[in-house]
Amino acid sequence: MLHDFKVRDESKLLTPGLLVYPDRVQKNIDSMIRIAGGVERLIPHVKTHKMSAVIKLQMQAGILQFKCATLAEMKLLLDCGVDLILLAHQPTPEKARQFLKWQKEYPHIHCATLVDNLDSLNLFSELTKEADENINLWIDINNGMNRTGIIPEKALSLYRAMIRIPRVSFSGLHVYDGHIRPEDLQDRIAKCNDDFKPVKELISQIEAAGGVVPHIISGGSPSFYPHSLQKKTLLSPGTTLLWDLGYKKIWKESPFLNAAVLITRLISKPNTNTYCFDLGHKAVASEMPLPRVTILGMENAIHKGQSEEHLIVFYDEPNDFKVGDLFYALPYHICPTVAKYNRVYTVEDNMQTGYWDVEARDYQIDLNS
Ligand SMILES: Cc1ncc(COP(=O)(O)O)c(C=O)c1O
């Protein structure tokens, strides 16, 4: 495993840092297309990587529709010239105005966003009038995650209100089921199908009312395979591009490869069997308890603590580790890890070949550019 990631000349690598392996990203894209049964069913999320380089690799493979969560991610997709963008984060008024402004400036790109309540629907109605624009809306459905969305049992009335509003067009149902995490594949498929039943019931109600649900977008990575079996829905994984240990645990048999690896250096040995690395919680996703990474070559280390710029581990196996040595570490959660870096090193054939910028990592972007 270590050999797969090792860079031959480590002397110029600044730590902490993030290495990305383009050939592995490419293999992950191929696996996504294989599982989806074609590019047409894919609308991958860009939140995991926030990089134009990764968007462009997907576009070269024929994937032209994408999801995003922030305005910076949306702008990145507009600049990449994709066909379709779903801002999958119900916009507040100032974001909605910017969405409509960009939509007008990029008429060749189909833009859409989410709605899950009447107030937001009315806001979009007002803003489209003000901007003299139309808006494509997906109804965001809560089928068990309880994060955003309207529960399927209440969604028919939102649909009815929506179709009465001029300038608003109903794109379909957006069903993100990030709560589906059983580690056994058959259990995951069963839970995914079970939680989807109320969505099917809603579709029947809309059809009985004379309507049509043009499309359904469902799932992230853990439910990607289960939803792929349904054939009718569009699929929106994101983490599959770079992969991480958290999802490796949930979906052991997945074909996805770790395509992003942290690098860190041993900076101190403050006591017997105690090692300190320059990998603090400012350098890796830290919303979960320790361990937040697995250090290759030190898999059995006990992770004792992390401060802003330090990671302390206890390790009692014989070794000749020296201060200054470089270590490779797999993160448990890659998406917030990437967002901590303004650029990542690219590694091909065990050589560091350049950088990819993480262009969409900021919230505060210049809206006039
Ligand atoms: C709305 C939405 N769609 C898709 C995804 C991608 O899911 P995953 O990270 O499991 O691949 C996410 C991830 O948070 C999401 O919030």
The ligand as an SDF file (V2000), in Angstrom:
LIG
                    3D

 16 16  0  0  0  0  0  0  0  0999 V2000
  -26.9750   16.6990   -1.4260 C   0  0  0  0  0  0  0  0  0  0  0  0
  -25.8000   15.8010   -1.5680 C   0  0  0  0  0  0  0  0  0  0  0  0
  -25.6970   15.0550   -2.6860 N   0  0  0  0  0  0  0  0  0  0  0  0
  -24.6550   14.2190   -2.8890 C   0  0  0  0  0  0  0  0  0  0  0  0
  -23.6470   14.1040   -1.9410 C   0  0  0  0  0  0  0  0  0  0  0  0
  -22.4900   13.1660   -2.1990 C   0  0  0  0  0  0  0  0  0  0  0  0
  -22.4900   12.1530   -1.2550 O   0  0  0  0  0  0  0  0  0  0  0  0
  -21.1960   11.3280   -0.8620 P   0  0  0  0  0  0  0  0  0  0  0  0
  -20.2740   12.2410   -0.1530 O   0  0  0  0  0  0  0  0  0  0  0  0
  -21.7330   10.2370    0.0160 O   0  0  0  0  0  0  0  0  0  0  0  0
  -20.6120   10.8040   -2.1090 O   0  0  0  0  0  0  0  0  0  0  0  0
  -23.7370   14.8590   -0.7560 C   0  0  0  0  0  0  0  0  0  0  0  0
  -22.7160   14.7390    0.2830 C   0  0  0  0  0  0  0  0  0  0  0  0
  -22.7590   15.2960    1.3370 O   0  0  0  0  0  0  0  0  0  0  0  0
  -24.8240   15.7350   -0.5710 C   0  0  0  0  0  0  0  0  0  0  0  0
  -24.9310   16.4950    0.5160 O   0  0  0  0  0  0  0  0  0  0  0  0
  1  2  1  0
  2  3  1  0
  2 15  2  0
  3  4  2  0
  4  5  1  0
  5  6  1  0
  5 12  2  0
  6  7  1  0
  7  8  1  0
  8  9  2  0
  8 10  1  0
  8 11  1  0
 12 13  1  0
 12 15  1  0
 13 14  2  0
 15 16  1  0
M  END
$$$$
